[in-house]
């Protein structure tokens, strides 16, 4: 099975697909220098296989590559960043980390 994650700017979301079928997404709002992740959804028939983690990791890595700061308003993404602080906490503006349970 081929898994692929792609940014779909027209739909304001990253989509994860398996063999060409969209099985989940994370929606966002984009502003200059900032991406606000709003909601993550995986099709119930595809849950429990780590797809949300693959999707979120790819979206966060892309934000870093694009030089964007991240606001993780999506509870799943905020939790993912807390669990992977060493890799992703720096993407969240330091002054706003407390809003998402991050920082010291």
C-alpha positions, 0 to 999 in steps of 0.5 A: 500500500502506498501512503502519501501526504500532500499539501492541498492549498486550494482546500487549506489542508494536508491530505493523507492518501493510501493508494490514491484514496484520501483517508484523512486530513489536517486543516489549516489557516495560513498567514504571513510567517504562520500556519494555524493547524485547526483540525485533524481527521482520519477516516474511522476505517483507517484509524489505529494504524499511525496515519495521523502521526505520519500526517502531522509529522509531514505537515510540521516538517513542511512548516519548518521547511517553509520557515513558518511558525506553528499554532497548534489549535488542533488538540491532536497536533498540540499533543503530538508536539508535547510528545515530541518536544525536542523535535517540534516545540521550537516551531511554536512561538515562545510567547504562545507556548503556554496556550498549548501546554508547551514550554517550561 
